Every structure is written in structure tokens, then in C-alpha cells.
Amino acid sequence: MLEAVLNPDGARRYSFNRAWSETEEIASMRNGSGDEFDVIFSPVGAYVRGFDHESEMSPYVDDVPWPGVVDSVPEVFRNCVEEPAFTDDGMPRVTACMWREVGSEHWQAGEIDFPEDNADPDGSGWLFHLLVDPSPEAFQKFAEDYYEIPVDIHAVRHVYALRPLSVFSVASPG
């Protein structure tokens, strides 16, 4: 909702499609520079994939995903790994991947031998930062950096508190 207010023309970084398929919903991020992530919600659980186009773990380095990234994805999520929207000529575009099956108490990821001397080799630290810090202040910082405009923290807090929006509340937050 906040991005729709900030950028009403539709070219938004974050999106959500509740009808991705008959049984799945998807939350996505596209930054316009080739970096992306998707979170697929399905009756069997949730699958998360991220792609940092500058990562040394990029599948474009050797034309295959980095060892371990998708090797142990359970069969119930293999369709997500092979989804044409997330592949390039059949090669999964992925540098970070995790999943959680219904009934599981923990998120899972493959056993990966990460490159050394890189604090964020798969890009997950910055790709998913608004997912792990869902605070109004984190969104405000993102929006000001991305859209290069001042963003009123009171307006962001208004939306985060799930308060109703009106022309007045958007134009005169607080």
C-alpha cells in the first residue's frame, strides 16, 4: 500500500499477487537492476528464492546454481525451483533459497559451502532486509533511498498500524 501511495504509476519494487496460481500466492521484489526475490505461499508451506545478480554465487558464473542452494529442496517445492518465471532457459536464477513445509517448526536451507571473505555472499542480507526488519523506520529508509523523496514516518506508522486510509490521511499524516 505504501508503495502505491509513493509511486502510483505502478512501477513498484514490491508486489503481491494473491492469485499467482489456483493454490498459490506470491510476494515479490524486483529492483530494476536484475536483483529479485519471491516468496511463494502454498498449501504445502512457503518457498523463498532470492537472486543477487552481482553475487559470486550467481548461477551465471558456471551456468548452474551454486552447489547446495537448491539441491535439497523437497519435492513439494521442486515446481518452484523449476518455475519458468524464476529460470533462464531452464537454469534456476537463484543465489539464496529457503523453505518451510506446513507443520515444520523451522525454516530449512541447503547445506552450502559459502565463498570465503564475503559477509553476504548470496545477497540474502540485503535482499530480505525489509522482511527481517519490518519496522516503519526500515521502510521509511528504504523508500527515501529508493524513491529519493522525503517520506513522513507518521504516515508510514499510520499504514503499519492498519489504520484506514483516506485522501486526508495520505496528504496530512499524523
N, CA, C and O atoms as a DFTB+ gen file, in Angstrom:
696 C
 N C O
     1  1       0.818      -1.188       0.000
     2  2       0.000       0.000       0.000
     3  2       0.865       1.256       0.000
     4  3       0.582       2.216      -0.716
     5  1       1.921       1.239       0.809
     6  2       2.772       2.426       0.877
     7  2       3.407       2.745      -0.467
     8  3       3.486       3.910      -0.857
     9  1       3.855       1.726      -1.172
    10  2       4.453       1.995      -2.481
    11  2       3.414       2.506      -3.476
    12  3       3.746       3.301      -4.356
    13  1       2.179       2.069      -3.351
    14  2       1.129       2.574      -4.241
    15  2       0.899       4.063      -4.018
    16  3       0.612       4.796      -4.964
    17  1       1.023       4.510      -2.776
    18  2       0.876       5.935      -2.477
    19  2       2.093       6.700      -2.984
    20  3       1.957       7.769      -3.579
    21  1       3.289       6.147      -2.747
    22  2       4.522       6.831      -3.143
    23  2       4.731       6.854      -4.651
    24  3       5.306       7.800      -5.190
    25  1       4.265       5.813      -5.325
    26  2       4.525       5.676      -6.753
    27  2       3.280       5.113      -7.442
    28  3       3.238       3.925      -7.762
    29  1       2.280       5.942      -7.668
    30  2       1.007       5.445      -8.198
    31  2       1.048       4.951      -9.644
    32  3       0.054       4.399     -10.117
    33  1       2.167       5.129     -10.368
    34  2       2.206       4.691     -11.771
    35  2       2.362       3.184     -11.934
    36  3       2.279       2.680     -13.054
    37  1       2.583       2.462     -10.855
    38  2       2.632       1.008     -10.923
    39  2       4.010       0.391     -10.981
    40  3       4.126      -0.823     -10.815
    41  1       5.057       1.154     -11.206
    42  2       6.418       0.612     -11.249
    43  2       6.945       0.519      -9.823
    44  3       7.732       1.356      -9.382
    45  1       6.501      -0.504      -9.118
    46  2       6.855      -0.648      -7.709
    47  2       7.893      -1.736      -7.512
    48  3       7.979      -2.681      -8.296
    49  1       8.670      -1.591      -6.469
    50  2       9.700      -2.574      -6.150
    51  2       9.070      -3.845      -5.567
    52  3       9.491      -4.952      -5.900
    53  1       8.087      -3.692      -4.718
    54  2       7.455      -4.830      -4.047
    55  2       6.045      -5.031      -4.591
    56  3       5.335      -4.069      -4.882
    57  1       5.650      -6.297      -4.724
    58  2       4.299      -6.597      -5.200
    59  2       3.783      -7.860      -4.526
    60  3       4.550      -8.640      -3.962
    61  1       2.480      -8.042      -4.595
    62  2       1.842      -9.236      -4.053
    63  2       0.730      -9.646      -4.996
    64  3      -0.056      -8.812      -5.446
    65  1       0.667     -10.943      -5.295
    66  2      -0.373     -11.478      -6.166
    67  2      -1.033     -12.640      -5.437
    68  3      -0.435     -13.703      -5.271
    69  1      -2.263     -12.426      -5.007
    70  2      -2.955     -13.480      -4.264
    71  2      -3.460     -14.595      -5.168
    72  3      -3.931     -15.622      -4.680
    73  1      -3.368     -14.403      -6.475
    74  2      -3.827     -15.411      -7.433
    75  2      -2.681     -15.820      -8.360
    76  3      -2.875     -15.921      -9.571
    77  1      -1.501     -16.054      -7.809
    78  2      -0.347     -16.492      -8.596
    79  2      -0.693     -17.775      -9.342
    80  3      -0.347     -17.937     -10.512
    81  1      -1.376     -18.683      -8.655
    82  2      -1.927     -19.881      -9.292
    83  2      -3.239     -20.179      -8.575
    84  3      -3.677     -19.404      -7.725
    85  1      -3.852     -21.279      -8.912
    86  2      -5.108     -21.636      -8.246
    87  2      -4.911     -21.881      -6.760
    88  3      -5.849     -21.728      -5.977
    89  1      -3.688     -22.264      -6.357
    90  2      -3.442     -22.613      -4.955
    91  2      -2.312     -21.818      -4.313
    92  3      -1.982     -22.054      -3.151
    93  1      -1.716     -20.884      -5.041
    94  2      -0.541     -20.178      -4.510
    95  2      -0.696     -18.660      -4.571
    96  3      -1.360     -18.109      -5.449
    97  1      -0.056     -18.013      -3.601
    98  2       0.079     -16.561      -3.574
    99  2       1.569     -16.258      -3.631
   100  3       2.390     -17.095      -3.256
   101  1       1.923     -15.058      -4.100
   102  2       3.337     -14.718      -4.223
   103  2       3.584     -13.266      -3.824
   104  3       2.844     -12.359      -4.207
   105  1       4.627     -13.080      -3.058
   106  2       5.137     -11.743      -2.743
   107  2       6.473     -11.631      -3.462
   108  3       7.291     -12.549      -3.401
   109  1       6.698     -10.511      -4.142
   110  2       7.892     -10.375      -4.977
   111  2       8.584      -9.045      -4.763
   112  3       7.984      -8.068      -4.315
   113  1       9.872      -9.037      -5.097
   114  2      10.660      -7.811      -5.142
   115  2      11.464      -7.832      -6.430
   116  3      12.110      -8.829      -6.753
   117  1      11.422      -6.739      -7.157
   118  2      12.243      -6.531      -8.353
   119  2      12.811      -5.125      -8.227
   120  3      12.050      -4.165      -8.108
   121  1      14.136      -4.984      -8.251
   122  2      14.694      -3.641      -8.062
   123  2      15.020      -2.931      -9.369
   124  3      15.509      -1.802      -9.350
   125  1      14.758      -3.572     -10.502
   126  2      15.017      -2.934     -11.784
   127  2      16.452      -3.047     -12.248
   128  3      16.785      -2.598     -13.345
   129  1      17.308      -3.639     -11.433
   130  2      18.717      -3.821     -11.795
   131  2      19.083      -5.290     -11.939
   132  3      20.254      -5.624     -12.120
   133  1      18.082      -6.176     -11.858
   134  2      18.336      -7.602     -12.012
   135  2      18.271      -8.388     -10.722
   136  3      18.348      -9.616     -10.745
   137  1      18.132      -7.708      -9.600
   138  2      18.024      -8.394      -8.313
   139  2      16.550      -8.618      -8.010
   140  3      15.706      -7.787      -8.343
   141  1      16.244      -9.753      -7.372
   142  2      14.844     -10.089      -7.148
   143  2      14.701     -11.123      -6.054
   144  3      15.647     -11.836      -5.718
   145  1      13.494     -11.190      -5.503
   146  2      13.137     -12.321      -4.654
   147  2      11.659     -12.592      -4.792
   148  3      10.880     -11.730      -5.200
   149  1      11.289     -13.821      -4.440
   150  2       9.898     -14.249      -4.456
   151  2       9.647     -15.112      -3.237
   152  3      10.490     -15.922      -2.852
   153  1       8.488     -14.936      -2.636
   154  2       8.026     -15.784      -1.543
   155  2       6.714     -16.389      -2.016
   156  3       5.734     -15.674      -2.227
   157  1       6.697     -17.704      -2.181
   158  2       5.509     -18.395      -2.662
   159  2       4.835     -19.056      -1.468
   160  3       5.448     -19.848      -0.753
   161  1       3.573     -18.721      -1.263
   162  2       2.772     -19.301      -0.191
   163  2       1.828     -20.310      -0.822
   164  3       1.072     -19.975      -1.735
   165  1       1.869     -21.547      -0.335
   166  2       1.035     -22.599      -0.913
   167  2       0.469     -23.468       0.202
   168  3       0.871     -23.329       1.357
   169  1      -0.452     -24.356      -0.125
   170  2      -0.997     -25.248       0.897
   171  2       0.059     -26.143       1.547
   172  3      -0.166     -26.654       2.644
   173  1       1.213     -26.345       0.890
   174  2       2.253     -27.209       1.463
   175  2       3.290     -26.433       2.267
   176  3       4.158     -27.037       2.897
   177  1       3.212     -25.089       2.255
   178  2       4.163     -24.285       3.012
   179  2       4.584     -23.048       2.249
   180  3       3.819     -22.493       1.461
   181  1       5.811     -22.624       2.494
   182  2       6.334     -21.416       1.847
   183  2       7.724     -21.694       1.291
   184  3       8.534     -22.384       1.910
   185  1       7.979     -21.144       0.117
   186  2       9.266     -21.280      -0.568
   187  2       9.776     -19.871      -0.857
   188  3       9.030     -19.023      -1.347
   189  1      11.042     -19.630      -0.553
   190  2      11.645     -18.314      -0.766
   191  2      12.868     -18.475      -1.651
   192  3      13.721     -19.326      -1.401
   193  1      12.947     -17.645      -2.696
   194  2      14.130     -17.624      -3.547
   195  2      14.578     -16.186      -3.708
   196  3      13.765     -15.269      -3.828
   197  1      15.883     -16.009      -3.709
   198  2      16.439     -14.690      -3.953
   199  2      17.523     -14.782      -4.999
   200  3      18.181     -15.813      -5.142
   201  1      17.705     -13.696      -5.733
   202  2      18.748     -13.652      -6.752
   203  2      19.451     -12.305      -6.689
   204  3      18.851     -11.260      -6.940
   205  1      20.734     -12.350      -6.349
   206  2      21.603     -11.172      -6.337
   207  2      22.453     -11.261      -7.593
   208  3      23.357     -12.093      -7.672
   209  1      22.175     -10.416      -8.571
   210  2      22.830     -10.555      -9.879
   211  2      24.337     -10.304      -9.832
   212  3      25.049     -10.690     -10.759
   213  1      24.839      -9.665      -8.772
   214  2      26.280      -9.435      -8.659
   215  2      26.971     -10.434      -7.737
   216  3      28.177     -10.335      -7.513
   217  1      26.233     -11.382      -7.206
   218  2      26.791     -12.363      -6.279
   219  2      27.773     -13.291      -6.979
   220  3      27.562     -13.695      -8.123
   221  1      28.840     -13.619      -6.277
   222  2      29.767     -14.612      -6.817
   223  2      29.132     -15.998      -6.830
   224  3      29.685     -16.931      -7.412
   225  1      27.966     -16.136      -6.186
   226  2      27.222     -17.390      -6.198
   227  2      26.199     -17.435      -7.332
   228  3      25.398     -18.368      -7.398
   229  1      26.212     -16.463      -8.207
   230  2      25.262     -16.411      -9.313
   231  2      25.372     -17.655     -10.187
   232  3      26.479     -18.105     -10.484
   233  1      24.238     -18.215     -10.601
   234  2      24.287     -19.371     -11.497
   235  2      24.888     -19.028     -12.859
   236  3      25.257     -19.931     -13.610
   237  1      24.991     -17.759     -13.186
   238  2      25.571     -17.369     -14.469
   239  2      27.089     -17.527     -14.491
   240  3      27.697     -17.469     -15.559
   241  1      27.707     -17.726     -13.332
   242  2      29.161     -17.935     -13.282
   243  2      29.525     -19.256     -13.959
   244  3      30.442     -19.303     -14.779
   245  1      28.797     -20.344     -13.612
   246  2      29.082     -21.673     -14.167
   247  2      27.878     -22.298     -14.869
   248  3      27.891     -23.492     -15.171
   249  1      26.844     -21.508     -15.129
   250  2      25.620     -21.977     -15.783
   251  2      24.851     -23.025     -14.987
   252  3      24.075     -23.792     -15.557
   253  1      25.061     -23.062     -13.684
   254  2      24.295     -23.913     -12.764
   255  2      24.207     -23.187     -11.421
   256  3      25.073     -22.374     -11.098
   257  1      23.168     -23.479     -10.642
   258  2      23.113     -22.877      -9.310
   259  2      24.321     -23.297      -8.462
   260  3      24.880     -24.378      -8.646
   261  1      24.703     -22.430      -7.543
   262  2      25.804     -22.713      -6.621
   263  2      25.498     -24.015      -5.884
   264  3      24.359     -24.216      -5.463
   265  1      26.479     -24.904      -5.715
   266  2      26.235     -26.186      -5.040
   267  2      25.571     -26.014      -3.667
   268  3      26.024     -25.241      -2.823
   269  1      24.489     -26.759      -3.481
   270  2      23.778     -26.759      -2.216
   271  2      22.603     -25.806      -2.138
   272  3      21.730     -25.981      -1.288
   273  1      22.555     -24.802      -3.002
   274  2      21.493     -23.796      -2.888
   275  2      20.114     -24.425      -3.103
   276  3      19.203     -24.175      -2.314
   277  1      19.942     -25.227      -4.142
   278  2      18.634     -25.840      -4.407
   279  2      18.685     -27.367      -4.415
   280  3      17.671     -28.012      -4.680
   281  1      19.838     -27.948      -4.131
   282  2      19.993     -29.405      -4.219
   283  2      19.043     -30.174      -3.303
   284  3      18.555     -31.240      -3.680
   285  1      18.774     -29.654      -2.114
   286  2      17.955     -30.405      -1.161
   287  2      16.549     -29.835      -0.982
   288  3      15.874     -30.142       0.001
   289  1      16.108     -29.010      -1.927
   290  2      14.728     -28.510      -1.869
   291  2      13.793     -29.717      -1.960
   292  3      13.931     -30.529      -2.875
   293  1      12.845     -29.850      -1.029
   294  2      11.944     -31.008      -1.052
   295  2      11.110     -31.070      -2.329
   296  3      10.869     -30.058      -2.987
   297  1      10.685     -32.261      -2.651
   298  2       9.893     -32.494      -3.863
   299  2       8.655     -31.596      -3.915
   300  3       8.255     -31.163      -4.995
   301  1       8.043     -31.311      -2.760
   302  2       6.824     -30.490      -2.758
   303  2       7.082     -29.063      -3.246
   304  3       6.139     -28.358      -3.603
   305  1       8.351     -28.627      -3.267
   306  2       8.699     -27.286      -3.747
   307  2       9.519     -27.302      -5.035
   308  3       9.955     -26.246      -5.491
   309  1       9.738     -28.468      -5.627
   310  2      10.557     -28.529      -6.853
   311  2       9.932     -27.717      -7.985
   312  3      10.645     -27.162      -8.822
   313  1       8.601     -27.649      -8.012
   314  2       7.954     -26.846      -9.057
   315  2       8.350     -25.373      -8.931
   316  3       8.399     -24.661      -9.934
   317  1       8.630     -24.915      -7.727
   318  2       9.072     -23.529      -7.529
   319  2      10.485     -23.332      -8.071
   320  3      10.779     -22.308      -8.687
   321  1      11.352     -24.307      -7.845
   322  2      12.728     -24.230      -8.355
   323  2      12.715     -24.175      -9.875
   324  3      13.485     -23.433     -10.484
   325  1      11.826     -24.972     -10.490
   326  2      11.789     -25.109     -11.945
   327  2      10.807     -24.154     -12.624
   328  3      10.670     -24.181     -13.848
   329  1      10.130     -23.320     -11.856
   330  2       9.146     -22.375     -12.401
   331  2       9.783     -21.503     -13.481
   332  3      10.792     -20.848     -13.220
   333  1       9.213     -21.481     -14.690
   334  2       9.793     -20.675     -15.772
   335  2       9.997     -19.197     -15.421
   336  3      10.925     -18.568     -15.929
   337  1       9.151     -18.644     -14.570
   338  2       9.326     -17.233     -14.183
   339  2      10.595     -17.012     -13.365
   340  3      11.066     -15.881     -13.241
   341  1      11.151     -18.094     -12.802
   342  2      12.341     -17.990     -11.957
   343  2      13.560     -18.659     -12.582
   344  3      14.566     -18.876     -11.907
   345  1      13.470     -18.987     -13.870
   346  2      14.589     -19.650     -14.542
   347  2      14.965     -18.888     -15.804
   348  3      14.212     -18.047     -16.295
   349  1      16.130     -19.200     -16.305
   350  2      16.608     -18.644     -17.569
   351  2      17.024     -19.832     -18.420
   352  3      18.056     -20.454     -18.167
   353  1      16.225     -20.144     -19.424
   354  2      16.452     -21.338     -20.252
   355  2      16.606     -22.590     -19.388
   356  3      17.485     -23.416     -19.632
   357  1      15.744     -22.723     -18.377
   358  2      15.745     -23.894     -17.512
   359  2      16.697     -23.825     -16.334
   360  3      16.626     -24.673     -15.444
   361  1      17.589     -22.838     -16.299
   362  2      18.539     -22.703     -15.191
   363  2      17.920     -21.812     -14.111
   364  3      17.581     -20.660     -14.381
   365  1      17.771     -22.342     -12.879
   366  2      17.204     -21.512     -11.811
   367  2      18.054     -20.264     -11.553
   368  3      19.266     -20.347     -11.356
   369  1      17.378     -19.092     -11.560
   370  2      18.019     -17.825     -11.187
   371  2      17.896     -17.702      -9.678
   372  3      16.896     -17.198      -9.168
   373  1      18.912     -18.162      -8.967
   374  2      18.828     -18.201      -7.510
   375  2      20.223     -18.141      -6.895
   376  3      21.144     -18.823      -7.342
   377  1      20.359     -17.316      -5.868
   378  2      21.591     -17.303      -5.070
   379  2      21.272     -17.595      -3.608
   380  3      22.172     -17.922      -2.834
   381  1      20.007     -17.480      -3.224
   382  2      19.569     -17.755      -1.855
   383  2      18.226     -18.467      -1.918
   384  3      17.370     -18.129      -2.735
   385  1      18.051     -19.447      -1.056
   386  2      16.831     -20.246      -1.095
   387  2      16.548     -20.818       0.290
   388  3      17.458     -21.271       0.984
   389  1      15.288     -20.794       0.679
   390  2      14.862     -21.455       1.913
   391  2      13.403     -21.851       1.768
   392  3      12.705     -21.361       0.880
   393  1      12.953     -22.721       2.626
   394  2      11.591     -23.216       2.551
   395  2      11.136     -23.653       3.933
   396  3      11.938     -23.894       4.836
   397  1       9.828     -23.745       4.063
   398  2       9.239     -24.227       5.316
   399  2       7.955     -24.954       4.977
   400  3       6.998     -24.365       4.475
   401  1       7.952     -26.239       5.260
   402  2       6.767     -27.045       4.999
   403  2       5.746     -26.857       6.118
   404  3       6.108     -26.575       7.260
   405  1       4.467     -27.015       5.777
   406  2       3.409     -26.947       6.773
   407  2       3.731     -27.954       7.872
   408  3       4.103     -29.092       7.588
   409  1       3.588     -27.536       9.111
   410  2       3.862     -28.410      10.245
   411  2       5.294     -28.354      10.736
   412  3       5.584     -28.804      11.844
   413  1       6.186     -27.816       9.940
   414  2       7.582     -27.694      10.363
   415  2       7.717     -26.522      11.324
   416  3       7.034     -25.509      11.179
   417  1       8.592     -26.662      12.297
   418  2       8.815     -25.587      13.259
   419  2       9.920     -24.641      12.821
   420  3      10.098     -23.584      13.426
   421  1      10.668     -25.000      11.780
   422  2      11.823     -24.200      11.388
   423  2      11.911     -24.060       9.869
   424  3      11.451     -24.919       9.116
   425  1      12.515     -22.955       9.448
   426  2      12.881     -22.785       8.048
   427  2      14.057     -23.698       7.741
   428  3      14.884     -23.976       8.610
   429  1      14.126     -24.161       6.504
   430  2      15.206     -25.034       6.053
   431  2      15.948     -24.374       4.901
   432  3      15.391     -23.552       4.173
   433  1      17.199     -24.742       4.750
   434  2      18.015     -24.298       3.616
   435  2      19.007     -25.405       3.320
   436  3      19.254     -26.273       4.158
   437  1      19.565     -25.371       2.139
   438  2      20.534     -26.382       1.761
   439  2      21.852     -26.219       2.500
   440  3      22.144     -25.171       3.075
   441  1      22.642     -27.292       2.467
   442  2      23.996     -27.220       3.026
   443  2      24.891     -26.614       1.964
   444  3      25.121     -27.204       0.909
   445  1      25.391     -25.426       2.264
   446  2      26.125     -24.643       1.275
   447  2      27.513     -24.327       1.793
   448  3      27.683     -23.902       2.935
   449  1      28.494     -24.538       0.950
   450  2      29.860     -24.121       1.246
   451  2      30.008     -22.715       0.664
   452  3      30.333     -22.547      -0.511
   453  1      29.763     -21.709       1.508
   454  2      29.769     -20.325       1.041
   455  2      31.175     -19.854       0.699
   456  3      32.146     -20.308       1.305
   457  1      31.291     -18.949      -0.263
   458  2      32.591     -18.350      -0.564
   459  2      33.128     -17.632       0.680
   460  3      32.366     -17.072       1.468
   461  1      34.426     -17.661       0.835
   462  2      35.050     -17.019       1.994
   463  2      35.220     -15.525       1.755
   464  3      35.130     -15.041       0.627
   465  1      35.468     -14.809       2.846
   466  2      35.781     -13.377       2.805
   467  2      34.675     -12.539       2.174
   468  3      34.953     -11.560       1.482
   469  1      33.427     -12.921       2.412
   470  2      32.296     -12.143       1.922
   471  2      31.197     -12.248       2.974
   472  3      30.685     -13.336       3.235
   473  1      30.840     -11.133       3.568
   474  2      29.850     -11.135       4.645
   475  2      28.444     -11.494       4.162
   476  3      27.617     -11.932       4.962
   477  1      28.163     -11.317       2.886
   478  2      26.829     -11.576       2.339
   479  2      26.958     -12.184       0.941
   480  3      26.537     -11.569      -0.039
   481  1      27.536     -13.384       0.839
   482  2      27.851     -13.931      -0.485
   483  2      26.646     -14.239      -1.366
   484  3      26.754     -14.192      -2.591
   485  1      25.500     -14.552      -0.764
   486  2      24.319     -14.887      -1.574
   487  2      23.354     -13.713      -1.728
   488  3      22.351     -13.824      -2.433
   489  1      23.648     -12.600      -1.077
   490  2      22.791     -11.421      -1.167
   491  2      21.603     -11.430      -0.229
   492  3      20.827     -10.474      -0.211
   493  1      21.440     -12.491       0.554
   494  2      20.248     -12.590       1.405
   495  2      20.182     -11.488       2.456
   496  3      19.091     -11.077       2.851
   497  1      21.321     -11.011       2.907
   498  2      21.332      -9.968       3.931
   499  2      20.648      -8.697       3.488
   500  3      19.905      -8.087       4.256
   501  1      20.893      -8.293       2.252
   502  2      20.260      -7.058       1.776
   503  2      18.970      -7.330       1.007
   504  3      18.053      -6.509       1.040
   505  1      18.881      -8.471       0.315
   506  2      17.652      -8.770      -0.429
   507  2      16.438      -8.830       0.500
   508  3      15.382      -8.282       0.185
   509  1      16.595      -9.494       1.638
   510  2      15.470      -9.759       2.531
   511  2      15.412      -8.809       3.721
   512  3      14.689      -9.077       4.680
   513  1      16.151      -7.712       3.682
   514  2      16.272      -6.895       4.888
   515  2      14.933      -6.337       5.379
   516  3      14.736      -6.229       6.589
   517  1      14.016      -5.983       4.492
   518  2      12.718      -5.494       4.970
   519  2      11.833      -6.626       5.493
   520  3      10.860      -6.368       6.203
   521  1      12.154      -7.866       5.155
   522  2      11.402      -8.995       5.700
   523  2      11.841      -9.302       7.122
   524  3      11.029      -9.730       7.943
   525  1      13.114      -9.089       7.421
   526  2      13.611      -9.381       8.768
   527  2      13.588      -8.152       9.673
   528  3      13.723      -8.283      10.889
   529  1      13.420      -6.970       9.105
   530  2      13.223      -5.747       9.890
   531  2      11.984      -5.040       9.353
   532  3      12.089      -4.054       8.624
   533  1      10.808      -5.553       9.723
   534  2       9.574      -4.987       9.182
   535  2       9.085      -3.756       9.951
   536  3       7.883      -3.592      10.162
   537  1      10.002      -2.906      10.362
   538  2       9.624      -1.716      11.126
   539  2       9.277      -0.557      10.191
   540  3       9.768      -0.503       9.064
   541  1       8.441       0.362      10.649
   542  2       8.152       1.554       9.846
   543  2       9.420       2.332       9.498
   544  3       9.531       2.885       8.403
   545  1      10.365       2.375      10.418
   546  2      11.606       3.112      10.178
   547  2      12.432       2.473       9.064
   548  3      13.050       3.181       8.268
   549  1      12.446       1.144       9.002
   550  2      13.181       0.462       7.930
   551  2      12.533       0.759       6.579
   552  3      13.230       0.995       5.591
   553  1      11.198       0.747       6.537
   554  2      10.530       1.072       5.276
   555  2      10.784       2.519       4.886
   556  3      11.039       2.806       3.716
   557  1      10.720       3.426       5.839
   558  2      10.972       4.836       5.541
   559  2      12.353       5.011       4.921
   560  3      12.502       5.711       3.920
   561  1      13.368       4.373       5.515
   562  2      14.733       4.485       4.986
   563  2      14.807       3.926       3.569
   564  3      15.385       4.552       2.681
   565  1      14.217       2.738       3.357
   566  2      14.187       2.158       2.012
   567  2      13.536       3.127       1.029
   568  3      14.103       3.418      -0.025
   569  1      12.349       3.627       1.370
   570  2      11.583       4.464       0.443
   571  2      12.313       5.762       0.126
   572  3      12.310       6.209      -1.021
   573  1      12.931       6.366       1.119
   574  2      13.668       7.607       0.863
   575  2      14.875       7.354      -0.033
   576  3      15.182       8.161      -0.911
   577  1      15.562       6.227       0.189
   578  2      16.710       5.881      -0.660
   579  2      16.266       5.530      -2.076
   580  3      16.864       5.994      -3.047
   581  1      15.227       4.721      -2.198
   582  2      14.800       4.208      -3.495
   583  2      14.095       5.265      -4.337
   584  3      14.395       5.427      -5.520
   585  1      13.160       5.980      -3.725
   586  2      12.373       6.968      -4.464
   587  2      12.980       8.367      -4.434
   588  3      12.534       9.265      -5.148
   589  1      13.992       8.539      -3.609
   590  2      14.709       9.819      -3.495
   591  2      13.767      10.979      -3.192
   592  3      13.867      12.059      -3.775
   593  1      12.845      10.721      -2.256
   594  2      11.929      11.756      -1.782
   595  2      11.809      11.609      -0.266
   596  3      12.032      10.521       0.265
   597  1      11.462      12.683       0.436
   598  2      11.230      12.543       1.877
   599  2       9.947      11.744       2.123
   600  3       8.955      11.917       1.416
   601  1       9.977      10.881       3.118
   602  2       8.820      10.059       3.464
   603  2       8.499      10.305       4.936
   604  3       9.343      10.096       5.808
   605  1       7.296      10.741       5.199
   606  2       6.865      11.076       6.554
   607  2       6.703       9.805       7.388
   608  3       5.897       8.938       7.052
   609  1       7.466       9.696       8.469
   610  2       7.411       8.499       9.310
   611  2       6.029       8.328       9.942
   612  3       5.604       7.199      10.186
   613  1       5.326       9.417      10.207
   614  2       3.981       9.306      10.788
   615  2       3.015       8.646       9.802
   616  3       2.149       7.869      10.204
   617  1       3.162       8.950       8.532
   618  2       2.319       8.318       7.511
   619  2       2.629       6.826       7.413
   620  3       1.721       6.005       7.284
   621  1       3.904       6.483       7.474
   622  2       4.292       5.070       7.422
   623  2       3.732       4.339       8.638
   624  3       3.179       3.248       8.505
   625  1       3.871       4.923       9.799
   626  2       3.332       4.297      11.018
   627  2       1.811       4.147      10.940
   628  3       1.262       3.161      11.430
   629  1       1.139       5.104      10.337
   630  2      -0.315       5.055      10.157
   631  2      -0.701       3.793       9.377
   632  3      -1.620       3.074       9.768
   633  1      -0.002       3.534       8.289
   634  2      -0.285       2.355       7.469
   635  2       0.123       1.080       8.200
   636  3      -0.621       0.100       8.182
   637  1       1.284       1.072       8.840
   638  2       1.730      -0.108       9.576
   639  2       0.771      -0.469      10.711
   640  3       0.659      -1.638      11.079
   641  1       0.083       0.523      11.262
   642  2      -0.887       0.277      12.329
   643  2      -2.239      -0.176      11.770
   644  3      -3.198      -0.356      12.521
   645  1      -2.310      -0.360      10.443
   646  2      -3.522      -0.812       9.752
   647  2      -4.692       0.145       9.940
   648  3      -5.850      -0.270       9.975
   649  1      -4.376       1.422      10.059
   650  2      -5.425       2.434      10.156
   651  2      -5.989       2.697       8.760
   652  3      -5.279       2.552       7.766
   653  1      -7.253       3.079       8.686
   654  2      -7.862       3.351       7.378
   655  2      -7.176       4.517       6.666
   656  3      -6.731       5.477       7.294
   657  1      -7.105       4.405       5.357
   658  2      -6.540       5.478       4.547
   659  2      -7.657       6.320       3.956
   660  3      -8.737       5.826       3.631
   661  1      -7.371       7.575       3.830
   662  2      -8.262       8.497       3.140
   663  2      -7.375       9.510       2.438
   664  3      -6.168       9.542       2.673
   665  1      -7.954      10.331       1.586
   666  2      -7.174      11.380       0.938
   667  2      -6.555      12.267       2.004
   668  3      -5.407      12.689       1.872
   669  1      -7.306      12.552       3.056
   670  2      -6.791      13.404       4.123
   671  2      -5.627      12.738       4.847
   672  3      -4.608      13.384       5.087
   673  1      -5.755      11.447       5.205
   674  2      -4.685      10.788       5.959
   675  2      -3.429      10.616       5.122
   676  3      -2.326      10.613       5.669
   677  1      -3.568      10.473       3.820
   678  2      -2.398      10.365       2.953
   679  2      -1.734      11.726       2.798
   680  3      -0.507      11.828       2.820
   681  1      -2.541      12.772       2.642
   682  2      -1.999      14.114       2.429
   683  2      -1.556      14.778       3.724
   684  3      -0.646      15.607       3.711
   685  1      -2.193      14.424       4.853
   686  2      -1.893      15.076       6.132
   687  2      -1.734      14.036       7.228
   688  3      -2.577      13.955       8.121
   689  1      -0.661      13.229       7.181
   690  2      -0.495      12.165       8.165
   691  2      -0.251      12.726       9.565
   692  3       0.157      13.874       9.742
   693  1      -0.518      11.869      10.548
   694  2      -0.228      12.247      11.917
   695  2      -1.469      12.251      12.693
   696  3      -1.448      12.547      13.887
